[in-house]
Amino acid sequence: MSEVSQEDFDQVHAQVRQWIRTRVVPREREIADTDAIPEDIRQQAKDMGLFGYAIPQEWGGLGLDLAQDVELAMEFGYTSLAVRSMFGTNNGIAGQVLVNFGTDEQKSTWLEKIATGDVVASFALTEPGAGSNPAGLRTKAVRDGDEWVIDGEKCFITNAQLADLFVTFARTRPADANGPGIAVFLVPAGTPGLDVARHDEKMGQQGAWTSNVSFSGVRVPAAALVGGDEDTGYRAAMTSLARGRVHISGLAVGSAQRALDESVRHAAVTTQGGTPIGDFQLVQAHLADMQTGIMAGRALARDAAAKYVSGEDRRIAPSVAKLFCTEMVGRVADTAVQIHGGSGYMREMTVERIYRDVRLLRLYEGTSEIQRLIIGGGLVRQAKKDLT
């Protein structure tokens, strides 16, 4: 149940929408060209509480539930995805690990600072040999007296260069009958042996920094073990990722809506042989397909969020929403470039950036292939259960 009434949320939503459209959209080219979020935009996001909108109010956040989160995600998706990435890990995959699995001491130490944006949290799960499926994790944590010693390599870690805290997943033992043997630790930036590489150069999402992170004999106290339990890690990762998948669905819908809006505007004013191209039936057919995909995606993202909040479905529905919406936005972005013709391939056009930015949505927080396995496997398991 959300801590925020519909009336109060409507005000938050309207404020975020206005901020995105009037403050952020005009700076998109600057963000892309400098590969960085301007400091004044970062400060505005902090002042609005965006670093902690999904953190409960008792820890200084706004306390929005996932259904409300998705509505904001649709707004964040309307502009440079790097802006959402700036505070996405605090509210999402990293922050939610602490909200759902942290001890009282861990929550009181970190959550208020995460909610204000004074601490940026990174989610250190992905490895060169373990991406969408955490079961392949190789980073190790070994108990040594009152400490844990962590060794391993992580890659594509969002906000790593800016992070004050790394929510780090490591294997404490091989998987056995007692559980998967994956724990999660809170590792402050600057801990000896923790090294962050320079940020990656990516196809899109300039300004959203990801980096390799290495752990070489990194020592943390026993109190850094999230939940005080060695088997919390796998469950924490799966829970955070499922929630994140619904958020990404909303983000995809927002990006698709922007691509459509740009395309409709272009079709209305651009002429070919003296006729606006929007009068051509084939262009109208493209726009119709885009609109249909967006409306379906919006309904699906909202439905998955409602099912997550109620507890009805926190596994299959998030994967269905992410699979459909991220594949949909890829098609919409491609069509948007097509409608723009040669100009759509030019760097100064918004649809060119969207085309590159949204390609990542089908990859992170579980690839489309992994979503298909979760959906299909889940349906078959349920059928077998129903038959017994």
Contacts in CASP RR format, 6 or more apart in sequence:
PFRMAT RR
TARGET T0000
AUTHOR 0000-0000-0000
METHOD contacts of the structure
MODEL  1
MSEVSQEDFDQVHAQVRQWIRTRVVPREREIADTDAIPEDIRQQAKDMGL
FGYAIPQEWGGLGLDLAQDVELAMEFGYTSLAVRSMFGTNNGIAGQVLVN
FGTDEQKSTWLEKIATGDVVASFALTEPGAGSNPAGLRTKAVRDGDEWVI
DGEKCFITNAQLADLFVTFARTRPADANGPGIAVFLVPAGTPGLDVARHD
EKMGQQGAWTSNVSFSGVRVPAAALVGGDEDTGYRAAMTSLARGRVHISG
LAVGSAQRALDESVRHAAVTTQGGTPIGDFQLVQAHLADMQTGIMAGRAL
ARDAAAKYVSGEDRRIAPSVAKLFCTEMVGRVADTAVQIHGGSGYMREMT
VERIYRDVRLLRLYEGTSEIQRLIIGGGLVRQAKKDLT
1 65 0 8 1.000
1 309 0 8 1.000
2 9 0 8 1.000
2 63 0 8 1.000
2 64 0 8 1.000
2 65 0 8 1.000
2 67 0 8 1.000
2 68 0 8 1.000
2 309 0 8 1.000
3 56 0 8 1.000
3 57 0 8 1.000
3 62 0 8 1.000
3 63 0 8 1.000
3 64 0 8 1.000
3 65 0 8 1.000
4 12 0 8 1.000
4 62 0 8 1.000
4 63 0 8 1.000
4 64 0 8 1.000
4 65 0 8 1.000
4 68 0 8 1.000
9 64 0 8 1.000
9 68 0 8 1.000
9 71 0 8 1.000
12 53 0 8 1.000
12 62 0 8 1.000
12 64 0 8 1.000
12 68 0 8 1.000
12 72 0 8 1.000
13 68 0 8 1.000
13 71 0 8 1.000
13 72 0 8 1.000
13 75 0 8 1.000
15 48 0 8 1.000
16 48 0 8 1.000
16 50 0 8 1.000
16 72 0 8 1.000
16 75 0 8 1.000
16 76 0 8 1.000
17 75 0 8 1.000
19 44 0 8 1.000
19 48 0 8 1.000
20 75 0 8 1.000
20 76 0 8 1.000
20 78 0 8 1.000
20 79 0 8 1.000
20 83 0 8 1.000
21 78 0 8 1.000
23 41 0 8 1.000
23 44 0 8 1.000
24 41 0 8 1.000
24 79 0 8 1.000
24 80 0 8 1.000
24 83 0 8 1.000
25 78 0 8 1.000
25 79 0 8 1.000
27 38 0 8 1.000
27 41 0 8 1.000
27 80 0 8 1.000
28 79 0 8 1.000
28 80 0 8 1.000
28 350 0 8 1.000
28 353 0 8 1.000
29 348 0 8 1.000
30 38 0 8 1.000
31 37 0 8 1.000
31 38 0 8 1.000
31 80 0 8 1.000
31 82 0 8 1.000
31 83 0 8 1.000
31 206 0 8 1.000
31 207 0 8 1.000
32 80 0 8 1.000
32 206 0 8 1.000
32 207 0 8 1.000
32 353 0 8 1.000
33 206 0 8 1.000
34 207 0 8 1.000
35 206 0 8 1.000
35 207 0 8 1.000
35 209 0 8 1.000
36 207 0 8 1.000
37 82 0 8 1.000
37 83 0 8 1.000
37 86 0 8 1.000
37 207 0 8 1.000
41 83 0 8 1.000
42 86 0 8 1.000
45 51 0 8 1.000
45 83 0 8 1.000
45 86 0 8 1.000
45 87 0 8 1.000
46 116 0 8 1.000
46 117 0 8 1.000
49 61 0 8 1.000
49 62 0 8 1.000
49 115 0 8 1.000
49 116 0 8 1.000
50 87 0 8 1.000
50 91 0 8 1.000
51 87 0 8 1.000
51 90 0 8 1.000
51 91 0 8 1.000
51 114 0 8 1.000
51 115 0 8 1.000
51 116 0 8 1.000
51 117 0 8 1.000
51 120 0 8 1.000
52 60 0 8 1.000
52 61 0 8 1.000
52 62 0 8 1.000
52 63 0 8 1.000
52 87 0 8 1.000
52 90 0 8 1.000
52 91 0 8 1.000
52 114 0 8 1.000
52 115 0 8 1.000
52 116 0 8 1.000
52 117 0 8 1.000
53 61 0 8 1.000
53 62 0 8 1.000
53 63 0 8 1.000
53 64 0 8 1.000
53 69 0 8 1.000
53 72 0 8 1.000
53 87 0 8 1.000
53 91 0 8 1.000
54 61 0 8 1.000
54 62 0 8 1.000
54 63 0 8 1.000
54 64 0 8 1.000
54 66 0 8 1.000
54 69 0 8 1.000
54 91 0 8 1.000
54 92 0 8 1.000
54 96 0 8 1.000
55 61 0 8 1.000
55 62 0 8 1.000
55 63 0 8 1.000
55 90 0 8 1.000
55 91 0 8 1.000
55 95 0 8 1.000
55 99 0 8 1.000
55 111 0 8 1.000
55 114 0 8 1.000
55 115 0 8 1.000
56 63 0 8 1.000
56 99 0 8 1.000
57 63 0 8 1.000
59 99 0 8 1.000
59 107 0 8 1.000
59 111 0 8 1.000
59 112 0 8 1.000
59 114 0 8 1.000
59 115 0 8 1.000
60 111 0 8 1.000
60 112 0 8 1.000
60 115 0 8 1.000
60 116 0 8 1.000
61 115 0 8 1.000
64 72 0 8 1.000
65 309 0 8 1.000
66 243 0 8 1.000
66 246 0 8 1.000
66 247 0 8 1.000
66 305 0 8 1.000
66 308 0 8 1.000
66 309 0 8 1.000
67 302 0 8 1.000
67 305 0 8 1.000
67 306 0 8 1.000
67 309 0 8 1.000
69 91 0 8 1.000
69 246 0 8 1.000
69 247 0 8 1.000
69 305 0 8 1.000
70 246 0 8 1.000
70 247 0 8 1.000
70 249 0 8 1.000
70 250 0 8 1.000
70 301 0 8 1.000
70 302 0 8 1.000
70 305 0 8 1.000
73 84 0 8 1.000
73 247 0 8 1.000
73 248 0 8 1.000
73 249 0 8 1.000
73 250 0 8 1.000
73 251 0 8 1.000
73 253 0 8 1.000
73 254 0 8 1.000
73 301 0 8 1.000
74 250 0 8 1.000
74 251 0 8 1.000
74 253 0 8 1.000
74 254 0 8 1.000
74 257 0 8 1.000
74 298 0 8 1.000
74 301 0 8 1.000
75 254 0 8 1.000
76 83 0 8 1.000
76 84 0 8 1.000
76 251 0 8 1.000
76 254 0 8 1.000
77 84 0 8 1.000
77 250 0 8 1.000
77 251 0 8 1.000
77 252 0 8 1.000
77 253 0 8 1.000
77 254 0 8 1.000
77 255 0 8 1.000
77 258 0 8 1.000
78 254 0 8 1.000
78 255 0 8 1.000
78 257 0 8 1.000
78 258 0 8 1.000
79 258 0 8 1.000
80 205 0 8 1.000
80 206 0 8 1.000
80 207 0 8 1.000
80 353 0 8 1.000
80 357 0 8 1.000
81 205 0 8 1.000
81 208 0 8 1.000
81 251 0 8 1.000
81 255 0 8 1.000
81 357 0 8 1.000
81 358 0 8 1.000
81 360 0 8 1.000
82 205 0 8 1.000
82 206 0 8 1.000
82 207 0 8 1.000
82 208 0 8 1.000
84 251 0 8 1.000
85 158 0 8 1.000
85 159 0 8 1.000
85 205 0 8 1.000
85 207 0 8 1.000
85 208 0 8 1.000
86 159 0 8 1.000
86 208 0 8 1.000
87 117 0 8 1.000
88 158 0 8 1.000
89 95 0 8 1.000
89 120 0 8 1.000
89 121 0 8 1.000
89 122 0 8 1.000
89 123 0 8 1.000
89 158 0 8 1.000
89 159 0 8 1.000
90 114 0 8 1.000
90 115 0 8 1.000
90 117 0 8 1.000
90 119 0 8 1.000
90 120 0 8 1.000
90 121 0 8 1.000
92 123 0 8 1.000
92 240 0 8 1.000
92 243 0 8 1.000
92 244 0 8 1.000
92 247 0 8 1.000
93 123 0 8 1.000
93 125 0 8 1.000
93 167 0 8 1.000
93 240 0 8 1.000
93 241 0 8 1.000
93 243 0 8 1.000
93 244 0 8 1.000
93 365 0 8 1.000
94 114 0 8 1.000
94 121 0 8 1.000
94 122 0 8 1.000
94 123 0 8 1.000
94 165 0 8 1.000
94 167 0 8 1.000
94 240 0 8 1.000
95 111 0 8 1.000
95 114 0 8 1.000
95 121 0 8 1.000
95 167 0 8 1.000
95 240 0 8 1.000
96 239 0 8 1.000
96 240 0 8 1.000
96 243 0 8 1.000
97 123 0 8 1.000
97 167 0 8 1.000
97 184 0 8 1.000
97 226 0 8 1.000
97 236 0 8 1.000
97 237 0 8 1.000
97 240 0 8 1.000
98 106 0 8 1.000
98 107 0 8 1.000
98 110 0 8 1.000
98 111 0 8 1.000
98 114 0 8 1.000
98 121 0 8 1.000
98 167 0 8 1.000
98 186 0 8 1.000
98 226 0 8 1.000
99 107 0 8 1.000
99 111 0 8 1.000
100 236 0 8 1.000
100 239 0 8 1.000
100 240 0 8 1.000
101 184 0 8 1.000
101 226 0 8 1.000
101 227 0 8 1.000
101 232 0 8 1.000
101 233 0 8 1.000
101 235 0 8 1.000
101 236 0 8 1.000
101 239 0 8 1.000
102 226 0 8 1.000
102 227 0 8 1.000
103 223 0 8 1.000
103 226 0 8 1.000
103 227 0 8 1.000
103 228 0 8 1.000
105 223 0 8 1.000
106 186 0 8 1.000
106 223 0 8 1.000
106 226 0 8 1.000
106 227 0 8 1.000
110 119 0 8 1.000
110 121 0 8 1.000
110 165 0 8 1.000
110 186 0 8 1.000
113 119 0 8 1.000
113 164 0 8 1.000
114 120 0 8 1.000
114 121 0 8 1.000
114 165 0 8 1.000
118 164 0 8 1.000
119 164 0 8 1.000
119 165 0 8 1.000
120 159 0 8 1.000
120 162 0 8 1.000
120 163 0 8 1.000
120 164 0 8 1.000
120 165 0 8 1.000
121 159 0 8 1.000
121 163 0 8 1.000
121 164 0 8 1.000
121 165 0 8 1.000
121 166 0 8 1.000
121 167 0 8 1.000
122 157 0 8 1.000
122 158 0 8 1.000
122 159 0 8 1.000
122 160 0 8 1.000
122 163 0 8 1.000
122 165 0 8 1.000
122 166 0 8 1.000
122 167 0 8 1.000
122 213 0 8 1.000
123 157 0 8 1.000
123 158 0 8 1.000
123 167 0 8 1.000
123 240 0 8 1.000
124 154 0 8 1.000
124 157 0 8 1.000
124 160 0 8 1.000
124 166 0 8 1.000
124 167 0 8 1.000
124 168 0 8 1.000
124 169 0 8 1.000
124 187 0 8 1.000
124 213 0 8 1.000
125 131 0 8 1.000
125 134 0 8 1.000
125 137 0 8 1.000
125 154 0 8 1.000
125 169 0 8 1.000
125 237 0 8 1.000
126 154 0 8 1.000
126 155 0 8 1.000
126 156 0 8 1.000
126 157 0 8 1.000
127 136 0 8 1.000
127 137 0 8 1.000
127 138 0 8 1.000
127 139 0 8 1.000
127 152 0 8 1.000
127 153 0 8 1.000
127 154 0 8 1.000
127 155 0 8 1.000
128 153 0 8 1.000
128 155 0 8 1.000
129 136 0 8 1.000
129 138 0 8 1.000
130 136 0 8 1.000
130 137 0 8 1.000
130 138 0 8 1.000
131 366 0 8 1.000
132 366 0 8 1.000
132 367 0 8 1.000
132 369 0 8 1.000
132 370 0 8 1.000
133 370 0 8 1.000
134 169 0 8 1.000
134 182 0 8 1.000
134 234 0 8 1.000
134 237 0 8 1.000
134 238 0 8 1.000
135 175 0 8 1.000
135 180 0 8 1.000
135 182 0 8 1.000
135 234 0 8 1.000
137 169 0 8 1.000
137 170 0 8 1.000
137 171 0 8 1.000
137 182 0 8 1.000
138 152 0 8 1.000
138 153 0 8 1.000
138 171 0 8 1.000
139 150 0 8 1.000
139 151 0 8 1.000
139 152 0 8 1.000
139 153 0 8 1.000
139 154 0 8 1.000
139 168 0 8 1.000
139 169 0 8 1.000
139 170 0 8 1.000
139 171 0 8 1.000
139 215 0 8 1.000
140 150 0 8 1.000
140 151 0 8 1.000
140 152 0 8 1.000
140 170 0 8 1.000
140 171 0 8 1.000
140 172 0 8 1.000
141 148 0 8 1.000
141 149 0 8 1.000
141 150 0 8 1.000
141 170 0 8 1.000
141 171 0 8 1.000
141 172 0 8 1.000
141 183 0 8 1.000
141 185 0 8 1.000
142 148 0 8 1.000
142 149 0 8 1.000
142 151 0 8 1.000
142 172 0 8 1.000
143 172 0 8 1.000
143 222 0 8 1.000
144 219 0 8 1.000
145 222 0 8 1.000
146 221 0 8 1.000
146 222 0 8 1.000
147 219 0 8 1.000
147 220 0 8 1.000
147 221 0 8 1.000
147 222 0 8 1.000
148 185 0 8 1.000
148 219 0 8 1.000
148 220 0 8 1.000
148 221 0 8 1.000
148 222 0 8 1.000
148 224 0 8 1.000
148 225 0 8 1.000
149 217 0 8 1.000
149 218 0 8 1.000
149 219 0 8 1.000
150 168 0 8 1.000
150 170 0 8 1.000
150 185 0 8 1.000
150 187 0 8 1.000
150 215 0 8 1.000
150 217 0 8 1.000
150 218 0 8 1.000
150 219 0 8 1.000
150 220 0 8 1.000
151 215 0 8 1.000
151 216 0 8 1.000
151 217 0 8 1.000
151 218 0 8 1.000
152 170 0 8 1.000
152 214 0 8 1.000
152 215 0 8 1.000
152 216 0 8 1.000
153 212 0 8 1.000
153 213 0 8 1.000
153 214 0 8 1.000
153 215 0 8 1.000
154 168 0 8 1.000
154 212 0 8 1.000
154 213 0 8 1.000
154 214 0 8 1.000
154 215 0 8 1.000
155 212 0 8 1.000
155 213 0 8 1.000
156 200 0 8 1.000
156 210 0 8 1.000
156 212 0 8 1.000
156 364 0 8 1.000
157 163 0 8 1.000
157 166 0 8 1.000
157 196 0 8 1.000
157 210 0 8 1.000
157 211 0 8 1.000
157 212 0 8 1.000
157 213 0 8 1.000
158 208 0 8 1.000
158 209 0 8 1.000
158 210 0 8 1.000
159 209 0 8 1.000
160 166 0 8 1.000
160 196 0 8 1.000
160 199 0 8 1.000
160 209 0 8 1.000
160 210 0 8 1.000
160 211 0 8 1.000
160 212 0 8 1.000
160 213 0 8 1.000
161 196 0 8 1.000
161 198 0 8 1.000
161 199 0 8 1.000
161 209 0 8 1.000
161 211 0 8 1.000
162 209 0 8 1.000
163 189 0 8 1.000
163 196 0 8 1.000
164 188 0 8 1.000
164 189 0 8 1.000
165 186 0 8 1.000
165 187 0 8 1.000
165 188 0 8 1.000
165 189 0 8 1.000
166 186 0 8 1.000
166 187 0 8 1.000
166 188 0 8 1.000
166 189 0 8 1.000
166 194 0 8 1.000
166 213 0 8 1.000
167 184 0 8 1.000
167 185 0 8 1.000
167 186 0 8 1.000
167 226 0 8 1.000
168 184 0 8 1.000
168 185 0 8 1.000
168 186 0 8 1.000
168 187 0 8 1.000
168 215 0 8 1.000
169 182 0 8 1.000
169 183 0 8 1.000
169 184 0 8 1.000
169 185 0 8 1.000
169 233 0 8 1.000
169 237 0 8 1.000
170 182 0 8 1.000
170 183 0 8 1.000
170 184 0 8 1.000
170 185 0 8 1.000
170 215 0 8 1.000
171 181 0 8 1.000
171 182 0 8 1.000
171 183 0 8 1.000
172 181 0 8 1.000
172 182 0 8 1.000
172 183 0 8 1.000
172 230 0 8 1.000
173 181 0 8 1.000
173 230 0 8 1.000
174 181 0 8 1.000
175 181 0 8 1.000
178 231 0 8 1.000
179 231 0 8 1.000
179 234 0 8 1.000
180 231 0 8 1.000
180 233 0 8 1.000
180 234 0 8 1.000
181 230 0 8 1.000
181 231 0 8 1.000
181 233 0 8 1.000
181 234 0 8 1.000
182 231 0 8 1.000
182 233 0 8 1.000
182 234 0 8 1.000
182 237 0 8 1.000
183 225 0 8 1.000
183 226 0 8 1.000
183 229 0 8 1.000
183 230 0 8 1.000
183 231 0 8 1.000
183 232 0 8 1.000
183 233 0 8 1.000
184 225 0 8 1.000
184 226 0 8 1.000
184 232 0 8 1.000
184 233 0 8 1.000
184 236 0 8 1.000
184 237 0 8 1.000
185 220 0 8 1.000
185 224 0 8 1.000
185 225 0 8 1.000
185 226 0 8 1.000
186 220 0 8 1.000
186 224 0 8 1.000
186 226 0 8 1.000
187 194 0 8 1.000
187 215 0 8 1.000
187 218 0 8 1.000
187 220 0 8 1.000
187 224 0 8 1.000
189 196 0 8 1.000
191 218 0 8 1.000
191 219 0 8 1.000
191 220 0 8 1.000
192 218 0 8 1.000
192 219 0 8 1.000
193 214 0 8 1.000
193 215 0 8 1.000
193 216 0 8 1.000
193 217 0 8 1.000
193 218 0 8 1.000
194 213 0 8 1.000
194 214 0 8 1.000
194 215 0 8 1.000
194 218 0 8 1.000
195 213 0 8 1.000
195 214 0 8 1.000
195 216 0 8 1.000
196 211 0 8 1.000
196 212 0 8 1.000
196 213 0 8 1.000
197 211 0 8 1.000
197 212 0 8 1.000
197 213 0 8 1.000
197 214 0 8 1.000
198 211 0 8 1.000
199 209 0 8 1.000
199 210 0 8 1.000
199 211 0 8 1.000
200 209 0 8 1.000
200 210 0 8 1.000
200 211 0 8 1.000
200 212 0 8 1.000
202 208 0 8 1.000
202 210 0 8 1.000
202 360 0 8 1.000
203 356 0 8 1.000
203 359 0 8 1.000
203 360 0 8 1.000
204 353 0 8 1.000
204 356 0 8 1.000
204 357 0 8 1.000
204 359 0 8 1.000
204 360 0 8 1.000
205 356 0 8 1.000
205 357 0 8 1.000
205 360 0 8 1.000
222 228 0 8 1.000
225 232 0 8 1.000
226 232 0 8 1.000
226 233 0 8 1.000
226 236 0 8 1.000
239 314 0 8 1.000
241 365 0 8 1.000
241 366 0 8 1.000
242 308 0 8 1.000
242 314 0 8 1.000
242 315 0 8 1.000
242 318 0 8 1.000
242 319 0 8 1.000
243 308 0 8 1.000
243 314 0 8 1.000
243 318 0 8 1.000
244 318 0 8 1.000
244 365 0 8 1.000
245 318 0 8 1.000
245 319 0 8 1.000
245 321 0 8 1.000
245 322 0 8 1.000
245 365 0 8 1.000
245 366 0 8 1.000
245 371 0 8 1.000
246 301 0 8 1.000
246 304 0 8 1.000
246 305 0 8 1.000
246 308 0 8 1.000
246 317 0 8 1.000
246 318 0 8 1.000
246 321 0 8 1.000
246 322 0 8 1.000
248 322 0 8 1.000
248 325 0 8 1.000
248 326 0 8 1.000
248 361 0 8 1.000
248 364 0 8 1.000
248 365 0 8 1.000
249 297 0 8 1.000
249 300 0 8 1.000
249 301 0 8 1.000
249 304 0 8 1.000
249 318 0 8 1.000
249 321 0 8 1.000
249 322 0 8 1.000
249 324 0 8 1.000
249 325 0 8 1.000
249 326 0 8 1.000
250 298 0 8 1.000
250 301 0 8 1.000
250 325 0 8 1.000
251 361 0 8 1.000
252 297 0 8 1.000
252 301 0 8 1.000
252 322 0 8 1.000
252 325 0 8 1.000
252 326 0 8 1.000
252 328 0 8 1.000
252 329 0 8 1.000
252 358 0 8 1.000
252 361 0 8 1.000
253 294 0 8 1.000
253 297 0 8 1.000
253 298 0 8 1.000
253 301 0 8 1.000
253 325 0 8 1.000
253 329 0 8 1.000
254 329 0 8 1.000
255 329 0 8 1.000
255 333 0 8 1.000
255 354 0 8 1.000
255 357 0 8 1.000
255 358 0 8 1.000
255 361 0 8 1.000
256 290 0 8 1.000
256 293 0 8 1.000
256 294 0 8 1.000
256 297 0 8 1.000
256 325 0 8 1.000
256 328 0 8 1.000
256 329 0 8 1.000
256 330 0 8 1.000
256 332 0 8 1.000
256 333 0 8 1.000
256 358 0 8 1.000
257 294 0 8 1.000
258 350 0 8 1.000
258 354 0 8 1.000
259 290 0 8 1.000
259 329 0 8 1.000
259 332 0 8 1.000
259 333 0 8 1.000
259 335 0 8 1.000
259 336 0 8 1.000
259 351 0 8 1.000
259 354 0 8 1.000
260 287 0 8 1.000
260 290 0 8 1.000
260 291 0 8 1.000
260 294 0 8 1.000
260 332 0 8 1.000
260 336 0 8 1.000
262 336 0 8 1.000
262 340 0 8 1.000
262 349 0 8 1.000
262 350 0 8 1.000
262 351 0 8 1.000
262 354 0 8 1.000
263 286 0 8 1.000
263 287 0 8 1.000
263 290 0 8 1.000
263 335 0 8 1.000
263 336 0 8 1.000
263 339 0 8 1.000
263 340 0 8 1.000
263 351 0 8 1.000
264 287 0 8 1.000
266 277 0 8 1.000
266 339 0 8 1.000
266 340 0 8 1.000
267 276 0 8 1.000
267 277 0 8 1.000
267 278 0 8 1.000
267 283 0 8 1.000
267 287 0 8 1.000
267 339 0 8 1.000
268 276 0 8 1.000
268 278 0 8 1.000
269 276 0 8 1.000
270 276 0 8 1.000
270 277 0 8 1.000
271 277 0 8 1.000
272 280 0 8 1.000
277 283 0 8 1.000
277 339 0 8 1.000
278 284 0 8 1.000
278 287 0 8 1.000
283 339 0 8 1.000
286 335 0 8 1.000
286 338 0 8 1.000
286 339 0 8 1.000
287 339 0 8 1.000
289 331 0 8 1.000
289 335 0 8 1.000
290 332 0 8 1.000
290 335 0 8 1.000
290 336 0 8 1.000
293 328 0 8 1.000
293 331 0 8 1.000
293 332 0 8 1.000
294 328 0 8 1.000
294 332 0 8 1.000
296 324 0 8 1.000
296 328 0 8 1.000
297 321 0 8 1.000
297 324 0 8 1.000
297 325 0 8 1.000
297 328 0 8 1.000
300 320 0 8 1.000
300 321 0 8 1.000
300 324 0 8 1.000
300 325 0 8 1.000
301 321 0 8 1.000
301 325 0 8 1.000
303 317 0 8 1.000
303 321 0 8 1.000
304 313 0 8 1.000
304 317 0 8 1.000
304 318 0 8 1.000
304 320 0 8 1.000
304 321 0 8 1.000
305 321 0 8 1.000
307 313 0 8 1.000
307 314 0 8 1.000
307 317 0 8 1.000
308 314 0 8 1.000
308 317 0 8 1.000
308 318 0 8 1.000
315 374 0 8 1.000
315 378 0 8 1.000
316 374 0 8 1.000
316 375 0 8 1.000
316 378 0 8 1.000
316 379 0 8 1.000
319 370 0 8 1.000
319 371 0 8 1.000
319 374 0 8 1.000
319 375 0 8 1.000
320 371 0 8 1.000
320 375 0 8 1.000
322 365 0 8 1.000
322 366 0 8 1.000
322 371 0 8 1.000
323 368 0 8 1.000
323 371 0 8 1.000
323 372 0 8 1.000
323 375 0 8 1.000
325 361 0 8 1.000
326 358 0 8 1.000
326 361 0 8 1.000
326 362 0 8 1.000
326 368 0 8 1.000
327 362 0 8 1.000
327 368 0 8 1.000
329 358 0 8 1.000
329 361 0 8 1.000
330 355 0 8 1.000
330 358 0 8 1.000
330 359 0 8 1.000
330 361 0 8 1.000
330 362 0 8 1.000
333 351 0 8 1.000
333 354 0 8 1.000
333 355 0 8 1.000
333 358 0 8 1.000
334 355 0 8 1.000
336 344 0 8 1.000
336 351 0 8 1.000
336 354 0 8 1.000
336 355 0 8 1.000
337 344 0 8 1.000
337 345 0 8 1.000
337 351 0 8 1.000
337 352 0 8 1.000
337 355 0 8 1.000
340 349 0 8 1.000
340 351 0 8 1.000
343 349 0 8 1.000
344 351 0 8 1.000
344 352 0 8 1.000
345 352 0 8 1.000
346 352 0 8 1.000
347 353 0 8 1.000
362 368 0 8 1.000
END
